[in-house]
């Protein structure tokens, strides 16, 4: 097996693992945050606006981790910096 196909194979495997691991963690985090927020709203209905606003900001921060993992996977597949080292 030549080095270009080895780099391609490893890049695809690593990008798949990046997406798999990078999407499971934020999914559990978002589920836990939503569960706690609903529990807090049930206990204090008067503060539902503040809790919801804080929840949406927190969910956006959690989701950014999954987006970063997606960007890394796309870079590994399409713009791999190691391919230029081997080709050159």
PyMOL Python script that loads the backbone (N, CA, C, O; Angstrom):
from pymol import cmd

cmd.read_pdbstr("""\
ATOM      1  N   UNK A   1       0.858  -1.173   0.000  1.00  0.00           N
ATOM      2  CA  UNK A   1       0.000   0.000   0.000  1.00  0.00           C
ATOM      3  C   UNK A   1       0.901   1.231   0.000  1.00  0.00           C
ATOM      4  O   UNK A   1       1.832   1.330   0.799  1.00  0.00           O
ATOM      5  N   UNK A   2       0.618   2.160  -0.897  1.00  0.00           N
ATOM      6  CA  UNK A   2       1.446   3.355  -0.967  1.00  0.00           C
ATOM      7  C   UNK A   2       1.014   4.366   0.091  1.00  0.00           C
ATOM      8  O   UNK A   2      -0.035   4.216   0.717  1.00  0.00           O
ATOM      9  N   UNK A   3       1.828   5.390   0.278  1.00  0.00           N
ATOM     10  CA  UNK A   3       1.607   6.334   1.374  1.00  0.00           C
ATOM     11  C   UNK A   3       0.380   7.219   1.134  1.00  0.00           C
ATOM     12  O   UNK A   3      -0.268   7.631   2.096  1.00  0.00           O
ATOM     13  N   UNK A   4       0.051   7.517  -0.106  1.00  0.00           N
ATOM     14  CA  UNK A   4      -1.112   8.366  -0.380  1.00  0.00           C
ATOM     15  C   UNK A   4      -2.409   7.650   0.004  1.00  0.00           C
ATOM     16  O   UNK A   4      -3.294   8.258   0.607  1.00  0.00           O
ATOM     17  N   UNK A   5      -2.528   6.385  -0.336  1.00  0.00           N
ATOM     18  CA  UNK A   5      -3.747   5.653   0.023  1.00  0.00           C
ATOM     19  C   UNK A   5      -3.814   5.404   1.527  1.00  0.00           C
ATOM     20  O   UNK A   5      -4.905   5.366   2.096  1.00  0.00           O
ATOM     21  N   UNK A   6      -2.669   5.235   2.174  1.00  0.00           N
ATOM     22  CA  UNK A   6      -2.651   5.074   3.635  1.00  0.00           C
ATOM     23  C   UNK A   6      -3.122   6.347   4.325  1.00  0.00           C
ATOM     24  O   UNK A   6      -3.907   6.295   5.272  1.00  0.00           O
ATOM     25  N   UNK A   7      -2.641   7.482   3.849  1.00  0.00           N
ATOM     26  CA  UNK A   7      -3.072   8.752   4.425  1.00  0.00           C
ATOM     27  C   UNK A   7      -4.561   8.978   4.177  1.00  0.00           C
ATOM     28  O   UNK A   7      -5.264   9.469   5.060  1.00  0.00           O
ATOM     29  N   UNK A   8      -5.048   8.629   2.999  1.00  0.00           N
ATOM     30  CA  UNK A   8      -6.481   8.760   2.714  1.00  0.00           C
ATOM     31  C   UNK A   8      -7.323   7.877   3.613  1.00  0.00           C
ATOM     32  O   UNK A   8      -8.362   8.308   4.113  1.00  0.00           O
ATOM     33  N   UNK A   9      -6.880   6.637   3.824  1.00  0.00           N
ATOM     34  CA  UNK A   9      -7.628   5.710   4.669  1.00  0.00           C
ATOM     35  C   UNK A   9      -7.656   6.186   6.120  1.00  0.00           C
ATOM     36  O   UNK A   9      -8.709   6.176   6.758  1.00  0.00           O
ATOM     37  N   UNK A  10      -6.517   6.597   6.634  1.00  0.00           N
ATOM     38  CA  UNK A  10      -6.455   7.071   8.016  1.00  0.00           C
ATOM     39  C   UNK A  10      -7.268   8.351   8.182  1.00  0.00           C
ATOM     40  O   UNK A  10      -7.913   8.539   9.214  1.00  0.00           O
ATOM     41  N   UNK A  11      -7.247   9.228   7.189  1.00  0.00           N
ATOM     42  CA  UNK A  11      -8.016  10.475   7.269  1.00  0.00           C
ATOM     43  C   UNK A  11      -9.513  10.198   7.333  1.00  0.00           C
ATOM     44  O   UNK A  11     -10.229  10.841   8.101  1.00  0.00           O
ATOM     45  N   UNK A  12      -9.989   9.253   6.538  1.00  0.00           N
ATOM     46  CA  UNK A  12     -11.415   8.937   6.549  1.00  0.00           C
ATOM     47  C   UNK A  12     -11.820   8.287   7.869  1.00  0.00           C
ATOM     48  O   UNK A  12     -12.880   8.598   8.411  1.00  0.00           O
ATOM     49  N   UNK A  13     -10.987   7.391   8.387  1.00  0.00           N
ATOM     50  CA  UNK A  13     -11.305   6.747   9.671  1.00  0.00           C
ATOM     51  C   UNK A  13     -11.306   7.764  10.804  1.00  0.00           C
ATOM     52  O   UNK A  13     -12.209   7.756  11.641  1.00  0.00           O
ATOM     53  N   UNK A  14     -10.310   8.633  10.840  1.00  0.00           N
ATOM     54  CA  UNK A  14     -10.233   9.632  11.909  1.00  0.00           C
ATOM     55  C   UNK A  14     -11.374  10.636  11.808  1.00  0.00           C
ATOM     56  O   UNK A  14     -11.918  11.057  12.828  1.00  0.00           O
ATOM     57  N   UNK A  15     -11.743  11.022  10.590  1.00  0.00           N
ATOM     58  CA  UNK A  15     -12.861  11.959  10.461  1.00  0.00           C
ATOM     59  C   UNK A  15     -14.177  11.306  10.895  1.00  0.00           C
ATOM     60  O   UNK A  15     -15.026  11.972  11.487  1.00  0.00           O
ATOM     61  N   UNK A  16     -14.351  10.032  10.614  1.00  0.00           N
ATOM     62  CA  UNK A  16     -15.542   9.326  11.084  1.00  0.00           C
ATOM     63  C   UNK A  16     -15.596   9.241  12.600  1.00  0.00           C
ATOM     64  O   UNK A  16     -16.652   9.441  13.201  1.00  0.00           O
ATOM     65  N   UNK A  17     -14.464   8.945  13.216  1.00  0.00           N
ATOM     66  CA  UNK A  17     -14.415   8.911  14.686  1.00  0.00           C
ATOM     67  C   UNK A  17     -14.633  10.296  15.291  1.00  0.00           C
ATOM     68  O   UNK A  17     -15.255  10.429  16.345  1.00  0.00           O
ATOM     69  N   UNK A  18     -14.120  11.320  14.620  1.00  0.00           N
ATOM     70  CA  UNK A  18     -14.313  12.688  15.110  1.00  0.00           C
ATOM     71  C   UNK A  18     -15.791  13.051  15.130  1.00  0.00           C
ATOM     72  O   UNK A  18     -16.283  13.621  16.104  1.00  0.00           O
ATOM     73  N   UNK A  19     -16.494  12.723  14.061  1.00  0.00           N
ATOM     74  CA  UNK A  19     -17.927  13.018  14.016  1.00  0.00           C
ATOM     75  C   UNK A  19     -18.690  12.168  15.025  1.00  0.00           C
ATOM     76  O   UNK A  19     -19.602  12.664  15.686  1.00  0.00           O
ATOM     77  N   UNK A  20     -18.327  10.892  15.152  1.00  0.00           N
ATOM     78  CA  UNK A  20     -19.042   9.991  16.070  1.00  0.00           C
ATOM     79  C   UNK A  20     -18.893  10.446  17.515  1.00  0.00           C
ATOM     80  O   UNK A  20     -19.880  10.584  18.237  1.00  0.00           O
ATOM     81  N   UNK A  21     -17.674  10.674  17.926  1.00  0.00           N
ATOM     82  CA  UNK A  21     -17.437  11.072  19.324  1.00  0.00           C
ATOM     83  C   UNK A  21     -17.860  12.517  19.550  1.00  0.00           C
ATOM     84  O   UNK A  21     -18.397  12.860  20.603  1.00  0.00           O
ATOM     85  N   UNK A  22     -17.615  13.356  18.555  1.00  0.00           N
ATOM     86  CA  UNK A  22     -17.939  14.770  18.703  1.00  0.00           C
ATOM     87  C   UNK A  22     -19.411  15.093  18.642  1.00  0.00           C
ATOM     88  O   UNK A  22     -19.793  16.218  18.964  1.00  0.00           O
ATOM     89  N   UNK A  23     -20.248  14.172  18.250  1.00  0.00           N
ATOM     90  CA  UNK A  23     -21.689  14.439  18.256  1.00  0.00           C
ATOM     91  C   UNK A  23     -22.409  13.752  19.409  1.00  0.00           C
ATOM     92  O   UNK A  23     -23.498  14.176  19.797  1.00  0.00           O
ATOM     93  N   UNK A  24     -21.822  12.705  19.958  1.00  0.00           N
ATOM     94  CA  UNK A  24     -22.459  12.009  21.080  1.00  0.00           C
ATOM     95  C   UNK A  24     -22.360  12.839  22.354  1.00  0.00           C
ATOM     96  O   UNK A  24     -23.332  12.954  23.100  1.00  0.00           O
ATOM     97  N   UNK A  25     -21.195  13.415  22.603  1.00  0.00           N
ATOM     98  CA  UNK A  25     -21.000  14.226  23.817  1.00  0.00           C
ATOM     99  C   UNK A  25     -21.948  15.413  23.898  1.00  0.00           C
ATOM    100  O   UNK A  25     -22.635  15.572  24.906  1.00  0.00           O
ATOM    101  N   UNK A  26     -22.006  16.257  22.862  1.00  0.00           N
ATOM    102  CA  UNK A  26     -22.961  17.372  22.913  1.00  0.00           C
ATOM    103  C   UNK A  26     -24.419  16.931  22.978  1.00  0.00           C
ATOM    104  O   UNK A  26     -25.244  17.628  23.568  1.00  0.00           O
ATOM    105  N   UNK A  27     -24.750  15.791  22.383  1.00  0.00           N
ATOM    106  CA  UNK A  27     -26.137  15.317  22.466  1.00  0.00           C
ATOM    107  C   UNK A  27     -26.507  14.996  23.911  1.00  0.00           C
ATOM    108  O   UNK A  27     -27.592  15.357  24.368  1.00  0.00           O
ATOM    109  N   UNK A  28     -25.617  14.324  24.630  1.00  0.00           N
ATOM    110  CA  UNK A  28     -25.882  14.045  26.041  1.00  0.00           C
ATOM    111  C   UNK A  28     -25.899  15.332  26.862  1.00  0.00           C
ATOM    112  O   UNK A  28     -26.711  15.479  27.776  1.00  0.00           O
ATOM    113  N   UNK A  29     -25.004  16.262  26.535  1.00  0.00           N
ATOM    114  CA  UNK A  29     -24.979  17.542  27.253  1.00  0.00           C
ATOM    115  C   UNK A  29     -26.248  18.347  27.054  1.00  0.00           C
ATOM    116  O   UNK A  29     -26.778  18.928  28.002  1.00  0.00           O
ATOM    117  N   UNK A  30     -26.739  18.383  25.815  1.00  0.00           N
ATOM    118  CA  UNK A  30     -27.975  19.109  25.551  1.00  0.00           C
ATOM    119  C   UNK A  30     -29.167  18.456  26.237  1.00  0.00           C
ATOM    120  O   UNK A  30     -30.049  19.147  26.746  1.00  0.00           O
ATOM    121  N   UNK A  31     -29.195  17.128  26.252  1.00  0.00           N
ATOM    122  CA  UNK A  31     -30.297  16.430  26.925  1.00  0.00           C
ATOM    123  C   UNK A  31     -30.290  16.710  28.420  1.00  0.00           C
ATOM    124  O   UNK A  31     -31.340  16.930  29.023  1.00  0.00           O
ATOM    125  N   UNK A  32     -29.110  16.701  29.010  1.00  0.00           N
ATOM    126  CA  UNK A  32     -29.024  16.968  30.447  1.00  0.00           C
ATOM    127  C   UNK A  32     -29.392  18.418  30.757  1.00  0.00           C
ATOM    128  O   UNK A  32     -30.079  18.680  31.745  1.00  0.00           O
ATOM    129  N   UNK A  33     -28.942  19.366  29.925  1.00  0.00           N
ATOM    130  CA  UNK A  33     -29.271  20.773  30.143  1.00  0.00           C
ATOM    131  C   UNK A  33     -30.770  21.013  30.016  1.00  0.00           C
ATOM    132  O   UNK A  33     -31.353  21.746  30.815  1.00  0.00           O
ATOM    133  N   UNK A  34     -31.395  20.397  29.014  1.00  0.00           N
ATOM    134  CA  UNK A  34     -32.830  20.559  28.833  1.00  0.00           C
ATOM    135  C   UNK A  34     -33.610  19.943  29.988  1.00  0.00           C
ATOM    136  O   UNK A  34     -34.615  20.500  30.431  1.00  0.00           O
ATOM    137  N   UNK A  35     -33.149  18.803  30.473  1.00  0.00           N
ATOM    138  CA  UNK A  35     -33.801  18.156  31.603  1.00  0.00           C
ATOM    139  C   UNK A  35     -33.742  19.033  32.851  1.00  0.00           C
ATOM    140  O   UNK A  35     -34.737  19.194  33.558  1.00  0.00           O
ATOM    141  N   UNK A  36     -32.575  19.591  33.107  1.00  0.00           N
ATOM    142  CA  UNK A  36     -32.431  20.466  34.287  1.00  0.00           C
ATOM    143  C   UNK A  36     -33.243  21.743  34.129  1.00  0.00           C
ATOM    144  O   UNK A  36     -33.823  22.230  35.099  1.00  0.00           O
ATOM    145  N   UNK A  37     -33.291  22.292  32.919  1.00  0.00           N
ATOM    146  CA  UNK A  37     -34.065  23.514  32.698  1.00  0.00           C
ATOM    147  C   UNK A  37     -35.559  23.263  32.888  1.00  0.00           C
ATOM    148  O   UNK A  37     -36.253  24.074  33.501  1.00  0.00           O
ATOM    149  N   UNK A  38     -36.052  22.150  32.366  1.00  0.00           N
ATOM    150  CA  UNK A  38     -37.469  21.837  32.558  1.00  0.00           C
ATOM    151  C   UNK A  38     -37.791  21.596  34.021  1.00  0.00           C
ATOM    152  O   UNK A  38     -38.858  21.978  34.501  1.00  0.00           O
ATOM    153  N   UNK A  39     -36.886  20.975  34.713  1.00  0.00           N
ATOM    154  CA  UNK A  39     -37.076  20.770  36.153  1.00  0.00           C
ATOM    155  C   UNK A  39     -37.102  22.107  36.893  1.00  0.00           C
ATOM    156  O   UNK A  39     -37.906  22.296  37.806  1.00  0.00           O
ATOM    157  N   UNK A  40     -36.234  23.025  36.506  1.00  0.00           N
ATOM    158  CA  UNK A  40     -36.197  24.345  37.147  1.00  0.00           C
ATOM    159  C   UNK A  40     -37.448  25.150  36.827  1.00  0.00           C
ATOM    160  O   UNK A  40     -37.972  25.846  37.696  1.00  0.00           O
ATOM    161  N   UNK A  41     -37.929  25.066  35.603  1.00  0.00           N
ATOM    162  CA  UNK A  41     -39.160  25.784  35.230  1.00  0.00           C
ATOM    163  C   UNK A  41     -40.359  25.209  35.977  1.00  0.00           C
ATOM    164  O   UNK A  41     -41.271  25.946  36.351  1.00  0.00           O
ATOM    165  N   UNK A  42     -40.359  23.895  36.195  1.00  0.00           N
ATOM    166  CA  UNK A  42     -41.463  23.281  36.951  1.00  0.00           C
ATOM    167  C   UNK A  42     -41.454  23.736  38.408  1.00  0.00           C
ATOM    168  O   UNK A  42     -42.512  23.872  39.023  1.00  0.00           O
ATOM    169  N   UNK A  43     -40.265  23.973  38.962  1.00  0.00           N
ATOM    170  CA  UNK A  43     -40.174  24.404  40.358  1.00  0.00           C
ATOM    171  C   UNK A  43     -40.429  25.896  40.526  1.00  0.00           C
ATOM    172  O   UNK A  43     -41.018  26.321  41.519  1.00  0.00           O
ATOM    173  N   UNK A  44     -39.979  26.703  39.540  1.00  0.00           N
ATOM    174  CA  UNK A  44     -40.154  28.156  39.614  1.00  0.00           C
ATOM    175  C   UNK A  44     -40.713  28.682  38.293  1.00  0.00           C
ATOM    176  O   UNK A  44     -39.953  29.167  37.454  1.00  0.00           O
ATOM    177  N   UNK A  45     -42.015  28.595  38.101  1.00  0.00           N
ATOM    178  CA  UNK A  45     -42.601  29.031  36.827  1.00  0.00           C
ATOM    179  C   UNK A  45     -42.455  30.530  36.562  1.00  0.00           C
ATOM    180  O   UNK A  45     -42.490  30.955  35.407  1.00  0.00           O
ATOM    181  N   UNK A  46     -42.294  31.332  37.607  1.00  0.00           N
ATOM    182  CA  UNK A  46     -42.149  32.779  37.407  1.00  0.00           C
ATOM    183  C   UNK A  46     -40.836  33.139  36.721  1.00  0.00           C
ATOM    184  O   UNK A  46     -40.753  34.176  36.064  1.00  0.00           O
ATOM    185  N   UNK A  47     -39.829  32.318  36.858  1.00  0.00           N
ATOM    186  CA  UNK A  47     -38.511  32.586  36.279  1.00  0.00           C
ATOM    187  C   UNK A  47     -38.299  31.872  34.950  1.00  0.00           C
ATOM    188  O   UNK A  47     -37.159  31.675  34.530  1.00  0.00           O
ATOM    189  N   UNK A  48     -39.374  31.486  34.289  1.00  0.00           N
ATOM    190  CA  UNK A  48     -39.235  30.701  33.058  1.00  0.00           C
ATOM    191  C   UNK A  48     -38.551  31.486  31.941  1.00  0.00           C
ATOM    192  O   UNK A  48     -37.828  30.895  31.139  1.00  0.00           O
ATOM    193  N   UNK A  49     -38.759  32.790  31.869  1.00  0.00           N
ATOM    194  CA  UNK A  49     -38.111  33.601  30.836  1.00  0.00           C
ATOM    195  C   UNK A  49     -36.596  33.627  30.996  1.00  0.00           C
ATOM    196  O   UNK A  49     -35.857  33.465  30.025  1.00  0.00           O
ATOM    197  N   UNK A  50     -36.144  33.830  32.224  1.00  0.00           N
ATOM    198  CA  UNK A  50     -34.702  33.861  32.488  1.00  0.00           C
ATOM    199  C   UNK A  50     -34.070  32.495  32.271  1.00  0.00           C
ATOM    200  O   UNK A  50     -32.982  32.383  31.706  1.00  0.00           O
ATOM    201  N   UNK A  51     -34.758  31.465  32.722  1.00  0.00           N
ATOM    202  CA  UNK A  51     -34.223  30.104  32.556  1.00  0.00           C
ATOM    203  C   UNK A  51     -34.158  29.734  31.084  1.00  0.00           C
ATOM    204  O   UNK A  51     -33.176  29.138  30.641  1.00  0.00           O
ATOM    205  N   UNK A  52     -35.191  30.078  30.315  1.00  0.00           N
ATOM    206  CA  UNK A  52     -35.205  29.754  28.887  1.00  0.00           C
ATOM    207  C   UNK A  52     -34.109  30.500  28.140  1.00  0.00           C
ATOM    208  O   UNK A  52     -33.438  29.925  27.283  1.00  0.00           O
ATOM    209  N   UNK A  53     -33.927  31.764  28.457  1.00  0.00           N
ATOM    210  CA  UNK A  53     -32.889  32.552  27.795  1.00  0.00           C
ATOM    211  C   UNK A  53     -31.505  31.979  28.091  1.00  0.00           C
ATOM    212  O   UNK A  53     -30.676  31.855  27.189  1.00  0.00           O
ATOM    213  N   UNK A  54     -31.259  31.634  29.336  1.00  0.00           N
ATOM    214  CA  UNK A  54     -29.983  31.037  29.712  1.00  0.00           C
ATOM    215  C   UNK A  54     -29.810  29.662  29.076  1.00  0.00           C
ATOM    216  O   UNK A  54     -28.703  29.289  28.687  1.00  0.00           O
ATOM    217  N   UNK A  55     -30.905  28.908  28.970  1.00  0.00           N
ATOM    218  CA  UNK A  55     -30.849  27.589  28.338  1.00  0.00           C
ATOM    219  C   UNK A  55     -30.453  27.701  26.877  1.00  0.00           C
ATOM    220  O   UNK A  55     -29.615  26.930  26.410  1.00  0.00           O
ATOM    221  N   UNK A  56     -31.039  28.648  26.139  1.00  0.00           N
ATOM    222  CA  UNK A  56     -30.721  28.784  24.718  1.00  0.00           C
ATOM    223  C   UNK A  56     -29.270  29.189  24.502  1.00  0.00           C
ATOM    224  O   UNK A  56     -28.635  28.716  23.560  1.00  0.00           O
ATOM    225  N   UNK A  57     -28.743  30.042  25.346  1.00  0.00           N
ATOM    226  CA  UNK A  57     -27.332  30.424  25.234  1.00  0.00           C
ATOM    227  C   UNK A  57     -26.446  29.222  25.538  1.00  0.00           C
ATOM    228  O   UNK A  57     -25.455  28.984  24.846  1.00  0.00           O
ATOM    229  N   UNK A  58     -26.800  28.474  26.563  1.00  0.00           N
ATOM    230  CA  UNK A  58     -26.030  27.279  26.899  1.00  0.00           C
ATOM    231  C   UNK A  58     -26.085  26.214  25.817  1.00  0.00           C
ATOM    232  O   UNK A  58     -25.080  25.560  25.537  1.00  0.00           O
ATOM    233  N   UNK A  59     -27.251  26.033  25.204  1.00  0.00           N
ATOM    234  CA  UNK A  59     -27.377  25.058  24.119  1.00  0.00           C
ATOM    235  C   UNK A  59     -26.543  25.470  22.909  1.00  0.00           C
ATOM    236  O   UNK A  59     -25.967  24.618  22.233  1.00  0.00           O
ATOM    237  N   UNK A  60     -26.478  26.758  22.638  1.00  0.00           N
ATOM    238  CA  UNK A  60     -25.649  27.229  21.525  1.00  0.00           C
ATOM    239  C   UNK A  60     -24.174  26.963  21.802  1.00  0.00           C
ATOM    240  O   UNK A  60     -23.432  26.592  20.893  1.00  0.00           O
ATOM    241  N   UNK A  61     -23.743  27.148  23.044  1.00  0.00           N
ATOM    242  CA  UNK A  61     -22.349  26.879  23.399  1.00  0.00           C
ATOM    243  C   UNK A  61     -22.045  25.390  23.295  1.00  0.00           C
ATOM    244  O   UNK A  61     -20.970  25.008  22.832  1.00  0.00           O
ATOM    245  N   UNK A  62     -22.979  24.550  23.720  1.00  0.00           N
ATOM    246  CA  UNK A  62     -22.773  23.100  23.646  1.00  0.00           C
ATOM    247  C   UNK A  62     -22.733  22.651  22.189  1.00  0.00           C
ATOM    248  O   UNK A  62     -21.914  21.810  21.817  1.00  0.00           O
ATOM    249  N   UNK A  63     -23.609  23.205  21.373  1.00  0.00           N
ATOM    250  CA  UNK A  63     -23.679  22.804  19.970  1.00  0.00           C
ATOM    251  C   UNK A  63     -22.443  23.229  19.187  1.00  0.00           C
ATOM    252  O   UNK A  63     -22.108  22.614  18.175  1.00  0.00           O
ATOM    253  N   UNK A  64     -21.765  24.274  19.648  1.00  0.00           N
ATOM    254  CA  UNK A  64     -20.563  24.716  18.939  1.00  0.00           C
ATOM    255  C   UNK A  64     -19.474  23.645  18.969  1.00  0.00           C
ATOM    256  O   UNK A  64     -18.659  23.582  18.049  1.00  0.00           O
ATOM    257  N   UNK A  65     -19.440  22.810  19.990  1.00  0.00           N
ATOM    258  CA  UNK A  65     -18.473  21.719  20.035  1.00  0.00           C
ATOM    259  C   UNK A  65     -18.707  20.732  18.895  1.00  0.00           C
ATOM    260  O   UNK A  65     -17.754  20.286  18.257  1.00  0.00           O
ATOM    261  N   UNK A  66     -19.943  20.394  18.640  1.00  0.00           N
ATOM    262  CA  UNK A  66     -20.262  19.482  17.532  1.00  0.00           C
ATOM    263  C   UNK A  66     -19.934  20.120  16.191  1.00  0.00           C
ATOM    264  O   UNK A  66     -19.479  19.434  15.276  1.00  0.00           O
ATOM    265  N   UNK A  67     -20.156  21.415  16.063  1.00  0.00           N
ATOM    266  CA  UNK A  67     -19.836  22.103  14.813  1.00  0.00           C
ATOM    267  C   UNK A  67     -18.329  22.125  14.583  1.00  0.00           C
ATOM    268  O   UNK A  67     -17.877  21.944  13.453  1.00  0.00           O
ATOM    269  N   UNK A  68     -17.546  22.344  15.637  1.00  0.00           N
ATOM    270  CA  UNK A  68     -16.087  22.318  15.500  1.00  0.00           C
ATOM    271  C   UNK A  68     -15.611  20.931  15.078  1.00  0.00           C
ATOM    272  O   UNK A  68     -14.713  20.821  14.243  1.00  0.00           O
ATOM    273  N   UNK A  69     -16.186  19.884  15.631  1.00  0.00           N
ATOM    274  CA  UNK A  69     -15.813  18.524  15.229  1.00  0.00           C
ATOM    275  C   UNK A  69     -16.170  18.278  13.769  1.00  0.00           C
ATOM    276  O   UNK A  69     -15.415  17.618  13.054  1.00  0.00           O
ATOM    277  N   UNK A  70     -17.298  18.793  13.318  1.00  0.00           N
ATOM    278  CA  UNK A  70     -17.687  18.650  11.918  1.00  0.00           C
ATOM    279  C   UNK A  70     -16.700  19.371  11.001  1.00  0.00           C
ATOM    280  O   UNK A  70     -16.342  18.854   9.943  1.00  0.00           O
ATOM    281  N   UNK A  71     -16.265  20.552  11.400  1.00  0.00           N
ATOM    282  CA  UNK A  71     -15.308  21.310  10.588  1.00  0.00           C
ATOM    283  C   UNK A  71     -13.977  20.571  10.508  1.00  0.00           C
ATOM    284  O   UNK A  71     -13.367  20.514   9.440  1.00  0.00           O
ATOM    285  N   UNK A  72     -13.519  20.006  11.621  1.00  0.00           N
ATOM    286  CA  UNK A  72     -12.266  19.245  11.615  1.00  0.00           C
ATOM    287  C   UNK A  72     -12.388  18.031  10.704  1.00  0.00           C
ATOM    288  O   UNK A  72     -11.452  17.718   9.967  1.00  0.00           O
ATOM    289  N   UNK A  73     -13.518  17.346  10.742  1.00  0.00           N
ATOM    290  CA  UNK A  73     -13.715  16.178   9.878  1.00  0.00           C
ATOM    291  C   UNK A  73     -13.718  16.568   8.408  1.00  0.00           C
ATOM    292  O   UNK A  73     -13.136  15.864   7.583  1.00  0.00           O
ATOM    293  N   UNK A  74     -14.361  17.673   8.070  1.00  0.00           N
ATOM    294  CA  UNK A  74     -14.377  18.136   6.683  1.00  0.00           C
ATOM    295  C   UNK A  74     -12.970  18.517   6.229  1.00  0.00           C
ATOM    296  O   UNK A  74     -12.588  18.226   5.096  1.00  0.00           O
ATOM    297  N   UNK A  75     -12.204  19.156   7.090  1.00  0.00           N
ATOM    298  CA  UNK A  75     -10.823  19.510   6.748  1.00  0.00           C
ATOM    299  C   UNK A  75      -9.994  18.260   6.526  1.00  0.00           C
ATOM    300  O   UNK A  75      -9.192  18.208   5.593  1.00  0.00           O
ATOM    301  N   UNK A  76     -10.173  17.252   7.367  1.00  0.00           N
ATOM    302  CA  UNK A  76      -9.403  16.022   7.202  1.00  0.00           C
ATOM    303  C   UNK A  76      -9.742  15.294   5.906  1.00  0.00           C
ATOM    304  O   UNK A  76      -8.880  14.643   5.316  1.00  0.00           O
ATOM    305  N   UNK A  77     -10.983  15.398   5.464  1.00  0.00           N
ATOM    306  CA  UNK A  77     -11.370  14.694   4.242  1.00  0.00           C
ATOM    307  C   UNK A  77     -10.967  15.474   2.989  1.00  0.00           C
ATOM    308  O   UNK A  77     -10.387  14.902   2.066  1.00  0.00           O
ATOM    309  N   UNK A  78     -11.269  16.764   2.950  1.00  0.00           N
ATOM    310  CA  UNK A  78     -11.119  17.506   1.698  1.00  0.00           C
ATOM    311  C   UNK A  78      -9.841  18.351   1.600  1.00  0.00           C
ATOM    312  O   UNK A  78      -9.294  18.505   0.508  1.00  0.00           O
ATOM    313  N   UNK A  79      -9.363  18.891   2.707  1.00  0.00           N
ATOM    314  CA  UNK A  79      -8.213  19.790   2.659  1.00  0.00           C
ATOM    315  C   UNK A  79      -7.132  19.258   3.594  1.00  0.00           C
ATOM    316  O   UNK A  79      -6.633  19.986   4.452  1.00  0.00           O
ATOM    317  N   UNK A  80      -6.782  18.016   3.431  1.00  0.00           N
ATOM    318  CA  UNK A  80      -5.832  17.380   4.334  1.00  0.00           C
ATOM    319  C   UNK A  80      -4.429  17.949   4.113  1.00  0.00           C
ATOM    320  O   UNK A  80      -3.906  17.879   3.000  1.00  0.00           O
ATOM    321  N   UNK A  81      -3.818  18.507   5.150  1.00  0.00           N
ATOM    322  CA  UNK A  81      -2.480  19.082   4.975  1.00  0.00           C
ATOM    323  C   UNK A  81      -1.393  18.030   4.782  1.00  0.00           C
ATOM    324  O   UNK A  81      -0.309  18.362   4.303  1.00  0.00           O
ATOM    325  N   UNK A  82      -1.648  16.783   5.136  1.00  0.00           N
ATOM    326  CA  UNK A  82      -0.629  15.742   4.995  1.00  0.00           C
ATOM    327  C   UNK A  82      -0.493  15.282   3.553  1.00  0.00           C
ATOM    328  O   UNK A  82       0.549  14.734   3.192  1.00  0.00           O
ATOM    329  N   UNK A  83      -1.509  15.484   2.710  1.00  0.00           N
ATOM    330  CA  UNK A  83      -1.441  15.038   1.326  1.00  0.00           C
ATOM    331  C   UNK A  83      -0.430  15.847   0.539  1.00  0.00           C
ATOM    332  O   UNK A  83       0.226  15.325  -0.362  1.00  0.00           O
ATOM    333  N   UNK A  84      -0.302  17.131   0.880  1.00  0.00           N
ATOM    334  CA  UNK A  84       0.690  17.948   0.174  1.00  0.00           C
ATOM    335  C   UNK A  84       2.109  17.539   0.531  1.00  0.00           C
ATOM    336  O   UNK A  84       3.018  17.676  -0.288  1.00  0.00           O
ATOM    337  N   UNK A  85       2.310  17.039   1.742  1.00  0.00           N
ATOM    338  CA  UNK A  85       3.635  16.565   2.156  1.00  0.00           C
ATOM    339  C   UNK A  85       4.035  15.327   1.359  1.00  0.00           C
ATOM    340  O   UNK A  85       5.187  15.189   0.949  1.00  0.00           O
ATOM    341  N   UNK A  86       3.075  14.430   1.142  1.00  0.00           N
ATOM    342  CA  UNK A  86       3.378  13.181   0.431  1.00  0.00           C
ATOM    343  C   UNK A  86       3.513  13.432  -1.069  1.00  0.00           C
ATOM    344  O   UNK A  86       4.397  12.881  -1.725  1.00  0.00           O
ATOM    345  N   UNK A  87       2.631  14.265  -1.600  1.00  0.00           N
ATOM    346  CA  UNK A  87       2.653  14.518  -3.048  1.00  0.00           C
ATOM    347  C   UNK A  87       3.877  15.323  -3.461  1.00  0.00           C
ATOM    348  O   UNK A  87       4.358  15.208  -4.588  1.00  0.00           O
ATOM    349  N   UNK A  88       4.376  16.139  -2.533  1.00  0.00           N
ATOM    350  CA  UNK A  88       5.507  17.018  -2.874  1.00  0.00           C
ATOM    351  C   UNK A  88       6.819  16.376  -2.771  1.00  0.00           C
ATOM    352  O   UNK A  88       7.840  17.012  -3.031  1.00  0.00           O
TER     353      UNK A  88
END
""", "prot")
cmd.dss("prot")
cmd.show_as("cartoon", "prot")
cmd.util.cbc("prot")
cmd.orient("prot")
